[in-house]
Amino acid sequence: MIAQNIFLGWFGGPEVIIIGIAILLFFGGRKIPELMKGLGSGIKEFKKATKDEEQLEEKK
């Protein structure tokens, strides 16, 4: 709830729409799914790395 309030405090509806249109114009409609897939896999790898690091610290 707090994170939502912070996010909405920075960006309103018109700003989000303008940013979305700018991304569409810059990357094109076909590249956006590829970008999101890459972003998702990057986040997944980061979570896996932090989980592995925590497991290594627990074994020590």
TORGUZA-895555 format. One record per residue: residue in three letters; chain; x, y, z of N, C-alpha, C in turn. Coordinates in steps of 0.2 Angstrom, whole numbers, always signed. Layout:
BEGIN
<atom><rest>ALA</rest><kette>A</kette><n_x>X</n_x><n_y>Y</n_y><n_z>Z</n_z><ca_x>X</ca_x><ca_y>Y</ca_y><ca_z>Z</ca_z><c_x>X</c_x><c_y>Y</c_y><c_z>Z</c_z></atom>
...
//
This chain:
BEGIN
<atom><rest>MET</rest><kette>A</kette><n_x>+4</n_x><n_y>-6</n_y><n_z>+0</n_z><ca_x>+0</ca_x><ca_y>+0</ca_y><ca_z>+0</ca_z><c_x>+4</c_x><c_y>+6</c_y><c_z>+0</c_z></atom>
<atom><rest>ILE</rest><kette>A</kette><n_x>+10</n_x><n_y>+6</n_y><n_z>+4</n_z><ca_x>+14</ca_x><ca_y>+12</ca_y><ca_z>+4</ca_z><c_x>+18</c_x><c_y>+13</c_y><c_z>-2</c_z></atom>
<atom><rest>ALA</rest><kette>A</kette><n_x>+20</n_x><n_y>+7</n_y><n_z>-5</n_z><ca_x>+24</ca_x><ca_y>+8</ca_y><ca_z>-11</ca_z><c_x>+19</c_x><c_y>+11</c_y><c_z>-17</c_z></atom>
<atom><rest>GLN</rest><kette>A</kette><n_x>+13</n_x><n_y>+9</n_y><n_z>-17</n_z><ca_x>+8</ca_x><ca_y>+11</ca_y><ca_z>-22</ca_z><c_x>+7</c_x><c_y>+19</c_y><c_z>-21</c_z></atom>
<atom><rest>ASN</rest><kette>A</kette><n_x>+7</n_x><n_y>+21</n_y><n_z>-15</n_z><ca_x>+6</ca_x><ca_y>+28</ca_y><ca_z>-14</ca_z><c_x>+12</c_x><c_y>+32</c_y><c_z>-16</c_z></atom>
<atom><rest>ILE</rest><kette>A</kette><n_x>+18</n_x><n_y>+29</n_y><n_z>-15</n_z><ca_x>+24</ca_x><ca_y>+33</ca_y><ca_z>-17</ca_z><c_x>+24</c_x><c_y>+33</c_y><c_z>-24</c_z></atom>
<atom><rest>PHE</rest><kette>A</kette><n_x>+23</n_x><n_y>+27</n_y><n_z>-28</n_z><ca_x>+23</ca_x><ca_y>+27</ca_y><ca_z>-35</ca_z><c_x>+18</c_x><c_y>+32</c_y><c_z>-38</c_z></atom>
<atom><rest>LEU</rest><kette>A</kette><n_x>+12</n_x><n_y>+32</n_y><n_z>-35</n_z><ca_x>+7</ca_x><ca_y>+36</ca_y><ca_z>-38</ca_z><c_x>+8</c_x><c_y>+44</c_y><c_z>-36</c_z></atom>
<atom><rest>GLY</rest><kette>A</kette><n_x>+12</n_x><n_y>+45</n_y><n_z>-31</n_z><ca_x>+14</ca_x><ca_y>+52</ca_y><ca_z>-30</ca_z><c_x>+19</c_x><c_y>+54</c_y><c_z>-35</c_z></atom>
<atom><rest>TRP</rest><kette>A</kette><n_x>+23</n_x><n_y>+50</n_y><n_z>-38</n_z><ca_x>+28</ca_x><ca_y>+52</ca_y><ca_z>-43</ca_z><c_x>+25</c_x><c_y>+53</c_y><c_z>-50</c_z></atom>
<atom><rest>PHE</rest><kette>A</kette><n_x>+21</n_x><n_y>+48</n_y><n_z>-52</n_z><ca_x>+18</ca_x><ca_y>+48</ca_y><ca_z>-59</ca_z><c_x>+10</c_x><c_y>+47</c_y><c_z>-58</c_z></atom>
<atom><rest>GLY</rest><kette>A</kette><n_x>+7</n_x><n_y>+51</n_y><n_z>-62</n_z><ca_x>+0</ca_x><ca_y>+51</ca_y><ca_z>-63</ca_z><c_x>-2</c_x><c_y>+48</c_y><c_z>-69</c_z></atom>
<atom><rest>GLY</rest><kette>A</kette><n_x>-8</n_x><n_y>+47</n_y><n_z>-71</n_z><ca_x>-11</ca_x><ca_y>+44</ca_y><ca_z>-77</ca_z><c_x>-8</c_x><c_y>+47</c_y><c_z>-83</c_z></atom>
<atom><rest>PRO</rest><kette>A</kette><n_x>-8</n_x><n_y>+53</n_y><n_z>-84</n_z><ca_x>-5</ca_x><ca_y>+56</ca_y><ca_z>-90</ca_z><c_x>+2</c_x><c_y>+55</c_y><c_z>-91</c_z></atom>
<atom><rest>GLU</rest><kette>A</kette><n_x>+6</n_x><n_y>+55</n_y><n_z>-86</n_z><ca_x>+13</ca_x><ca_y>+54</ca_y><ca_z>-86</ca_z><c_x>+14</c_x><c_y>+47</c_y><c_z>-89</c_z></atom>
<atom><rest>VAL</rest><kette>A</kette><n_x>+11</n_x><n_y>+42</n_y><n_z>-86</n_z><ca_x>+12</ca_x><ca_y>+35</ca_y><ca_z>-87</ca_z><c_x>+10</c_x><c_y>+34</c_y><c_z>-95</c_z></atom>
<atom><rest>ILE</rest><kette>A</kette><n_x>+4</n_x><n_y>+37</n_y><n_z>-97</n_z><ca_x>+2</ca_x><ca_y>+36</ca_y><ca_z>-104</ca_z><c_x>+8</c_x><c_y>+39</c_y><c_z>-109</c_z></atom>
<atom><rest>ILE</rest><kette>A</kette><n_x>+10</n_x><n_y>+45</n_y><n_z>-107</n_z><ca_x>+15</ca_x><ca_y>+48</ca_y><ca_z>-111</ca_z><c_x>+22</c_x><c_y>+43</c_y><c_z>-111</c_z></atom>
<atom><rest>ILE</rest><kette>A</kette><n_x>+24</n_x><n_y>+41</n_y><n_z>-106</n_z><ca_x>+30</ca_x><ca_y>+36</ca_y><ca_z>-106</ca_z><c_x>+28</c_x><c_y>+30</c_y><c_z>-110</c_z></atom>
<atom><rest>GLY</rest><kette>A</kette><n_x>+22</n_x><n_y>+27</n_y><n_z>-109</n_z><ca_x>+20</ca_x><ca_y>+21</ca_y><ca_z>-113</ca_z><c_x>+21</c_x><c_y>+23</c_y><c_z>-121</c_z></atom>
<atom><rest>ILE</rest><kette>A</kette><n_x>+18</n_x><n_y>+28</n_y><n_z>-123</n_z><ca_x>+18</ca_x><ca_y>+30</ca_y><ca_z>-130</ca_z><c_x>+26</c_x><c_y>+31</c_y><c_z>-132</c_z></atom>
<atom><rest>ALA</rest><kette>A</kette><n_x>+30</n_x><n_y>+34</n_y><n_z>-128</n_z><ca_x>+37</ca_x><ca_y>+35</ca_y><ca_z>-130</ca_z><c_x>+40</c_x><c_y>+29</c_y><c_z>-131</c_z></atom>
<atom><rest>ILE</rest><kette>A</kette><n_x>+39</n_x><n_y>+24</n_y><n_z>-126</n_z><ca_x>+42</ca_x><ca_y>+17</ca_y><ca_z>-127</ca_z><c_x>+40</c_x><c_y>+14</c_y><c_z>-133</c_z></atom>
<atom><rest>LEU</rest><kette>A</kette><n_x>+33</n_x><n_y>+14</n_y><n_z>-135</n_z><ca_x>+31</ca_x><ca_y>+11</ca_y><ca_z>-141</ca_z><c_x>+34</c_x><c_y>+15</c_y><c_z>-147</c_z></atom>
<atom><rest>LEU</rest><kette>A</kette><n_x>+35</n_x><n_y>+21</n_y><n_z>-147</n_z><ca_x>+38</ca_x><ca_y>+24</ca_y><ca_z>-153</ca_z><c_x>+45</c_x><c_y>+23</c_y><c_z>-153</c_z></atom>
<atom><rest>PHE</rest><kette>A</kette><n_x>+49</n_x><n_y>+22</n_y><n_z>-148</n_z><ca_x>+56</ca_x><ca_y>+21</ca_y><ca_z>-148</ca_z><c_x>+58</c_x><c_y>+14</c_y><c_z>-150</c_z></atom>
<atom><rest>PHE</rest><kette>A</kette><n_x>+54</n_x><n_y>+9</n_y><n_z>-147</n_z><ca_x>+56</ca_x><ca_y>+2</ca_y><ca_z>-148</ca_z><c_x>+51</c_x><c_y>-1</c_y><c_z>-153</c_z></atom>
<atom><rest>GLY</rest><kette>A</kette><n_x>+45</n_x><n_y>+1</n_y><n_z>-154</n_z><ca_x>+41</ca_x><ca_y>-2</ca_y><ca_z>-159</ca_z><c_x>+37</c_x><c_y>-8</c_y><c_z>-155</c_z></atom>
<atom><rest>GLY</rest><kette>A</kette><n_x>+31</n_x><n_y>-10</n_y><n_z>-158</n_z><ca_x>+27</ca_x><ca_y>-15</ca_y><ca_z>-154</ca_z><c_x>+30</c_x><c_y>-22</c_y><c_z>-154</c_z></atom>
<atom><rest>ARG</rest><kette>A</kette><n_x>+34</n_x><n_y>-23</n_y><n_z>-159</n_z><ca_x>+37</ca_x><ca_y>-30</ca_y><ca_z>-159</ca_z><c_x>+42</c_x><c_y>-31</c_y><c_z>-154</c_z></atom>
<atom><rest>LYS</rest><kette>A</kette><n_x>+46</n_x><n_y>-26</n_y><n_z>-152</n_z><ca_x>+52</ca_x><ca_y>-27</ca_y><ca_z>-148</ca_z><c_x>+50</c_x><c_y>-27</c_y><c_z>-141</c_z></atom>
<atom><rest>ILE</rest><kette>A</kette><n_x>+44</n_x><n_y>-24</n_y><n_z>-139</n_z><ca_x>+42</ca_x><ca_y>-24</ca_y><ca_z>-132</ca_z><c_x>+41</c_x><c_y>-31</c_y><c_z>-128</c_z></atom>
<atom><rest>PRO</rest><kette>A</kette><n_x>+38</n_x><n_y>-36</n_y><n_z>-132</n_z><ca_x>+38</ca_x><ca_y>-42</ca_y><ca_z>-128</ca_z><c_x>+45</c_x><c_y>-45</c_y><c_z>-127</c_z></atom>
<atom><rest>GLU</rest><kette>A</kette><n_x>+50</n_x><n_y>-44</n_y><n_z>-132</n_z><ca_x>+56</ca_x><ca_y>-47</ca_y><ca_z>-131</ca_z><c_x>+60</c_x><c_y>-43</c_y><c_z>-125</c_z></atom>
<atom><rest>LEU</rest><kette>A</kette><n_x>+59</n_x><n_y>-37</n_y><n_z>-125</n_z><ca_x>+62</ca_x><ca_y>-33</ca_y><ca_z>-119</ca_z><c_x>+59</c_x><c_y>-35</c_y><c_z>-113</c_z></atom>
<atom><rest>MET</rest><kette>A</kette><n_x>+53</n_x><n_y>-36</n_y><n_z>-112</n_z><ca_x>+50</ca_x><ca_y>-39</ca_y><ca_z>-106</ca_z><c_x>+52</c_x><c_y>-46</c_y><c_z>-104</c_z></atom>
<atom><rest>LYS</rest><kette>A</kette><n_x>+53</n_x><n_y>-50</n_y><n_z>-109</n_z><ca_x>+55</ca_x><ca_y>-57</ca_y><ca_z>-108</ca_z><c_x>+62</c_x><c_y>-56</c_y><c_z>-105</c_z></atom>
<atom><rest>GLY</rest><kette>A</kette><n_x>+67</n_x><n_y>-52</n_y><n_z>-108</n_z><ca_x>+73</ca_x><ca_y>-51</ca_y><ca_z>-106</ca_z><c_x>+74</c_x><c_y>-48</c_y><c_z>-98</c_z></atom>
<atom><rest>LEU</rest><kette>A</kette><n_x>+69</n_x><n_y>-43</n_y><n_z>-97</n_z><ca_x>+69</ca_x><ca_y>-41</ca_y><ca_z>-90</ca_z><c_x>+67</c_x><c_y>-46</c_y><c_z>-85</c_z></atom>
<atom><rest>GLY</rest><kette>A</kette><n_x>+62</n_x><n_y>-50</n_y><n_z>-87</n_z><ca_x>+59</ca_x><ca_y>-55</ca_y><ca_z>-83</ca_z><c_x>+65</c_x><c_y>-60</c_y><c_z>-81</c_z></atom>
<atom><rest>SER</rest><kette>A</kette><n_x>+68</n_x><n_y>-62</n_y><n_z>-86</n_z><ca_x>+74</ca_x><ca_y>-67</ca_y><ca_z>-85</ca_z><c_x>+79</c_x><c_y>-64</c_y><c_z>-81</c_z></atom>
<atom><rest>GLY</rest><kette>A</kette><n_x>+81</n_x><n_y>-58</n_y><n_z>-82</n_z><ca_x>+86</ca_x><ca_y>-55</ca_y><ca_z>-78</ca_z><c_x>+84</c_x><c_y>-54</c_y><c_z>-71</c_z></atom>
<atom><rest>ILE</rest><kette>A</kette><n_x>+77</n_x><n_y>-53</n_y><n_z>-69</n_z><ca_x>+75</ca_x><ca_y>-53</ca_y><ca_z>-62</ca_z><c_x>+75</c_x><c_y>-60</c_y><c_z>-59</c_z></atom>
<atom><rest>LYS</rest><kette>A</kette><n_x>+73</n_x><n_y>-65</n_y><n_z>-63</n_z><ca_x>+74</ca_x><ca_y>-72</ca_y><ca_z>-61</ca_z><c_x>+81</c_x><c_y>-74</c_y><c_z>-59</c_z></atom>
<atom><rest>GLU</rest><kette>A</kette><n_x>+86</n_x><n_y>-72</n_y><n_z>-63</n_z><ca_x>+93</ca_x><ca_y>-74</ca_y><ca_z>-62</ca_z><c_x>+95</c_x><c_y>-70</c_y><c_z>-56</c_z></atom>
<atom><rest>PHE</rest><kette>A</kette><n_x>+93</n_x><n_y>-64</n_y><n_z>-55</n_z><ca_x>+95</ca_x><ca_y>-60</ca_y><ca_z>-49</ca_z><c_x>+92</c_x><c_y>-63</c_y><c_z>-43</c_z></atom>
<atom><rest>LYS</rest><kette>A</kette><n_x>+86</n_x><n_y>-65</n_y><n_z>-43</n_z><ca_x>+83</ca_x><ca_y>-69</ca_y><ca_z>-37</ca_z><c_x>+86</c_x><c_y>-75</c_y><c_z>-36</c_z></atom>
<atom><rest>LYS</rest><kette>A</kette><n_x>+88</n_x><n_y>-79</n_y><n_z>-41</n_z><ca_x>+91</ca_x><ca_y>-85</ca_y><ca_z>-40</ca_z><c_x>+98</c_x><c_y>-84</c_y><c_z>-37</c_z></atom>
<atom><rest>ALA</rest><kette>A</kette><n_x>+102</n_x><n_y>-79</n_y><n_z>-39</n_z><ca_x>+109</ca_x><ca_y>-78</ca_y><ca_z>-37</ca_z><c_x>+108</c_x><c_y>-76</c_y><c_z>-29</c_z></atom>
<atom><rest>THR</rest><kette>A</kette><n_x>+103</n_x><n_y>-72</n_y><n_z>-27</n_z><ca_x>+103</ca_x><ca_y>-70</ca_y><ca_z>-20</ca_z><c_x>+101</c_x><c_y>-76</c_y><c_z>-16</c_z></atom>
<atom><rest>LYS</rest><kette>A</kette><n_x>+97</n_x><n_y>-80</n_y><n_z>-19</n_z><ca_x>+95</ca_x><ca_y>-86</ca_y><ca_z>-15</ca_z><c_x>+100</c_x><c_y>-91</c_y><c_z>-14</c_z></atom>
<atom><rest>ASP</rest><kette>A</kette><n_x>+104</n_x><n_y>-92</n_y><n_z>-19</n_z><ca_x>+110</ca_x><ca_y>-96</ca_y><ca_z>-18</ca_z><c_x>+115</c_x><c_y>-93</c_y><c_z>-13</c_z></atom>
<atom><rest>GLU</rest><kette>A</kette><n_x>+116</n_x><n_y>-86</n_y><n_z>-14</n_z><ca_x>+121</ca_x><ca_y>-83</ca_y><ca_z>-9</ca_z><c_x>+118</c_x><c_y>-84</c_y><c_z>-2</c_z></atom>
<atom><rest>GLU</rest><kette>A</kette><n_x>+112</n_x><n_y>-83</n_y><n_z>-1</n_z><ca_x>+109</ca_x><ca_y>-84</ca_y><ca_z>+6</ca_z><c_x>+110</c_x><c_y>-92</c_y><c_z>+9</c_z></atom>
<atom><rest>GLN</rest><kette>A</kette><n_x>+109</n_x><n_y>-96</n_y><n_z>+4</n_z><ca_x>+111</ca_x><ca_y>-103</ca_y><ca_z>+6</ca_z><c_x>+118</c_x><c_y>-105</c_y><c_z>+8</c_z></atom>
<atom><rest>LEU</rest><kette>A</kette><n_x>+122</n_x><n_y>-101</n_y><n_z>+4</n_z><ca_x>+130</ca_x><ca_y>-102</ca_y><ca_z>+5</ca_z><c_x>+131</c_x><c_y>-99</c_y><c_z>+12</c_z></atom>
<atom><rest>GLU</rest><kette>A</kette><n_x>+128</n_x><n_y>-94</n_y><n_z>+14</n_z><ca_x>+130</ca_x><ca_y>-91</ca_y><ca_z>+21</ca_z><c_x>+127</c_x><c_y>-95</c_y><c_z>+26</c_z></atom>
<atom><rest>GLU</rest><kette>A</kette><n_x>+121</n_x><n_y>-98</n_y><n_z>+25</n_z><ca_x>+118</ca_x><ca_y>-102</ca_y><ca_z>+30</ca_z><c_x>+122</c_x><c_y>-108</c_y><c_z>+32</c_z></atom>
<atom><rest>LYS</rest><kette>A</kette><n_x>+126</n_x><n_y>-111</n_y><n_z>+27</n_z><ca_x>+130</ca_x><ca_y>-117</ca_y><ca_z>+27</ca_z><c_x>+136</c_x><c_y>-115</c_y><c_z>+31</c_z></atom>
<atom><rest>LYS</rest><kette>A</kette><n_x>+139</n_x><n_y>-109</n_y><n_z>+31</n_z><ca_x>+145</ca_x><ca_y>-107</ca_y><ca_z>+35</ca_z><c_x>+144</c_x><c_y>-107</c_y><c_z>+42</c_z></atom>
//
